């Protein structure tokens, strides 16, 4: 017998099962990375899902020497970026080989990523001046497509004066990293200095490895060094400019403060990621109810589904608390609308500890 009764003609017992009370939000992934760059092997603009550096080498081949690339002005950036991503904690990466590192060709690679479930996007080896606007445009387009996404870009040089005058769009979906990093170049068999575009890849790996409520602030990066080491006053200037600055601390290389370029409510990376996870979970939990009856029983089931997801976020300490209402007036019912009103209180990270000592 069908689970929904559509007719009762012959005598018998007809049972209709209403299973809305069993609907739950599906699993939500929040750390997938999308990366575009040039490579020795692979098909242009084809998305390849990877979970390890070994898989990356098999799919795209080794990178060439950074200082003496096989093709002048067009180094093989994708494999180098993937090595940095996986070394710093990346687990699931959607990688796209592009013909060259021009904004137009990289834009084609970003377009190929739009339908995939990538939450953090980087352009391998390209700086913010070259690709920042295109990365931000891609993230904005992804949000329209109901795919929450953050872009990470790096500085063109480590010089503070260049960073001040360079392109740095203000957005809660953009992270600007400086300075570049030092990394072991397997092609040259020595440590080389890489610009900020590669530092962005290392930070992407680090951020992807963290729970949404865990800030990259003060987290150690697996790199050989920094392109330059800023003074205390220079770091202050960078933080004031909303730059996610890297620095040396106690012999390790860390993210000084995990911030976006936003000047509003989403300055902490954690806030943006927490809200994005909440949006994805609410969408996942609500979607199965589309087309079901708009009555109090089904709305109550929808509320229970969303309650279950948001309660988990509270238990995970991504939220401190929330409020939830699911309603529909008669006019809403006629229009096929169900109103979900949610107030969230995200958790914030500790950036400063103020200590007052009294001596007696």
N, C-alpha and C positions, 0 to 999 in steps of 0.2 A: 504494500500500500504506500502511496506517496505520503510525505511528511505534512503536506498542505492539502486540506480537503477542498477539491474544486467542484465536486458533485456528489450527491447521494441519491442514487436511483434504485439500485438493488438493495434489498434488506440486508443488514449486517451492522457490524460495529466499525465506525470510522474514527480514527485517532489522528488528531493534528498535534504536531510537536512544535512548540514555540521555544526556540533555543537562544533567544536574545540574552538571557541571563548568563550564558556561558561565553559570550564574546569577550575577548581580552585584546589589548593592544599587542601587536606583534613585536618581535625583537627589534631594537633600535641600535644601529651602528653609528658611531659618532667620530671615528678616527680614520676613515678611508682617505687616501691622498690621491689626487690627480696631478700628473706631471707631464710636461711637454718638453721635448728637446731633440737634438740631433743624435744619430747613432750609426754604427757601422752596419748593423743588420736590421731586418724588420721591414714592414710595409708602411709607407707614409700614411698618417692619419688613421691608422688602425689601433683601436684601444686593446691593450693587453693587460690582463689582471695578473699581478705578481704577489708573492708572499715571502720572497727571500732574495738575497743578493745573488745566490747561485742561479735562481730562475731568471733573474734580470740579465746576467751575463750570457745565459743560454739564448735568451730571446733577442738581445740587442748587441751582444759582443762587448769586448773590452773598450775602454776609452783610450784616446791617444794622449800624448804628452800635452799638458796644458800650455807650457811655454813654447813648445814647438809642434803645433798641431799638424796633422796630415794635410789638411786644407787650410791655408792661411786665412785667418779671420773667421773661421767657421769650425771651432773645435767640436769634438764629439761630446756633447754636454749631458746627454740623457743617462748614460751608464754611470758617470761620475756622480750625478745628482742622486741616482738610485742607491749608490753605495753609501752616500751620506745619510740618506733617508733611513735605510735599514740599519745602519750603524747606530743611529740615534733613536731607535725604537719603533720605526714604521713597521706595520704588519700587513696591511692590505693596500696595494698601490695600483692605480689604473694609469698605465704609462702609454704615451703616444709618441711615436717617432715622427718628426717633421723634416721636411727637405732641407731647410736652413733656419738660421736664428733670426730672420727678419720678422718684425711684428705681424706682417700679413700671413706668413706661413705658420707662425706660432698660433695666430688667431684661428687658423683652420683646425689645428690640433685641439685647441680649447673648445671649438664648436663640436668636435667629435666627443668630447667628455660630457657634454651637457645632459645627456640622457642617463649617465651612469651615476651611481650612488657615491660620489666623491664629496667629502666635506671640507677638505683643505686643498687648495690649488696653488701650484708653483710652476714657473717657467724656468727650466734648468739653465742656470748661468746668466740669465738676463737681469739687468738692473731695473730699478723702479722708474728711472727716467725713460727707458726704452719701452717697457711693457706694463708699467703700473696701471695706466688708464684702461688698457685692454683687459687686464686681469680683473679690475674692478667692474668693468662693464660685463664681463662674463659672470661674475658673482651676482650682480644685479639681475641679469637675465635668468640665472638659475633659481633665484628666489621667486621670480614670476612663474617659473615652471614648478614651483613648490618643492624645490631642492635647496635646503639651506646650505650655504657655502661661505668659506672664508679664504681670502687670497693672502699669500705671503710673498713679499718682494724684498729685495736687498739694495743697499746703497751702491752707487756706481764706483765711488772711491771711499776711502776711510777719512778723507779730509773733512773736517767740520765745516769749513767754508763751502765746499761742494754740496754737502748734505743740506745746508741752509738754503742754497739757491736752487737745489734740484727739485724735480717733480715729486710731490708727496701729497696725493689726494687725501682729503679728510673723510674718513668713512669708518663705521663700526665693523665693516667686513674686510678691512685691509690692515695687515701688520707689516710695518716697515722695519727691517732689520739692518743694523750696522754695528761694527764694521764687518769686513770679510773675515775669512778664517784661514788657518793653515791646515793642510791635509797631506797625507802621504800619497804621492802620485806613483801608482804601480808601473806606469809606462816609463816615467823618468827615473824611477827607483830612488826618490828622495822626497822630502817634505817641500811643498810649494805653497805660496800664498794665493788664495783664491778670493775673488771679489764677493761683494755682498749677495749677488744672485745665488751663490752656492751656500752662503751662510743661511739664506732663506730656506734652502732644502734641508739643512741640518735642523733648523728650528721646526720645520714642518714635521720631521720625524719625531722630534721630542714632544711637540704638542699632541700629535696623534696618539702617542703612547699613554697619555694622561687621561684620567676620568675628567668629564667636563667641569667638575667642581674643583679640580686640582690645578692650581696656577703654575705656569712655567717659571714664575719668578723664583730665582735662586736655585733652579734646577741645573744640574751639571750636564754639559754637552760633551759628547765624545768626539773631540777634535784635537789636533796637534798644537793649536795655538790660535792667535788672532792676528789679522792683518795689521792691526795697530792696537795699542793698549791706551785707552783714554784716561786722562786724569779725573780726579773727583769733580772738578768744576766743569769739565767737558761732558761727563756723564750727566750732570745736572742739566746742562743745556739740551742734551739729546732727549732726556725724559720730558723736559718742558716742551720740546717740539713733537712729542708723541712718537718718539722713535723707540723701538724695542731694542735697547742697546745691550751688547754683550761685553762682559768684562772678566778679569781674572780675580778670583777670590780664593784665598787659602790654597793656592797652587792649582786650582781647577778653573775651568772656563764656564761661566754661568750666564743665564739670562738675568740681567740686572732687574728689570721690571717687565712683566708680561702684559703689555698694553697694545691696544689697537691705535689707529690714528684718529679715532673719534674724540670729540671734545665734549660729548654729552654723556648720556647714561651708560653707554657701552664701552667705557674706556678700558676696563679689565677684560682680558680675553675670556676669562671664565664666565662673565656675565653673558657675553655673546653666545658662547657655546651652551650654557645652561638653557637659555631661552630657545636656542635652535633645537636642542634635544626635546624640550617641552613641546614645541610646535610639531616636530616630527611624530612624537608619541601621541599627541592629541589627534593629529591627522590619521595616524594608523588606527587608533581606537575608534574614531568616528566613521571612517570610510565604510565599514561593513553595515552600518545602519542606513546608508543611503538606499532609498526605495522601500524601507520598512514603514509600518504604520506610524503616523504621527499622533500617538495617544500617550496618556500618562504612563502606561505600563512600559512601553518601549523607551520613552524618555527617561524613565527611572533606571532602566537597564543601561542606557547610554551613560547616565551619570555614574553608575556603579563601575562601568568599564574605565571611564576617565579617572574616577576616584582611585581605582586600583593602580593605575599608572603613576599618578601624581603622588600617591602615598609612597610608592617605591622610590621616587625622587627625593622625598623627605627622608626616608630611611637611609638613602645613600648620601645624605647631607648635601645634595645639590640645591634643595630648597629648605628654608627654615619653616615655612608654612604656606598654605594656599587656601583660597575659598573658591567654591564651584557651585554654579546654578545652571540647571537645564530647564528651560521654560518654552512655552509657545502659547500665545493668545489665540483666540479663534481666527483672527485675521491671519496670523502666522500659519495656522493649520491649513487654511484655505490656500495660502500661497505656497505651501509645501516647505515652510521654514521651521527650523528648530533653533532656538537661541541658546548658545552656551556662553556663559559669562564666567571668566576665571580671573582671579587676582593671584599673582605669584610673588613670593618674596625669595629671590635668589640668595644663595650664600656668597659672601665676599671673602676674598683671601686676606691674610694678614700681610700688609706691605711694610708696616712700621711697628716697632715695639718701643714705646716710650717708658723709660724707667726713672723713677724719682727715688733717690736714696736719702734717708734721713740718718744722720749720725748723732749719737748722744754719748 
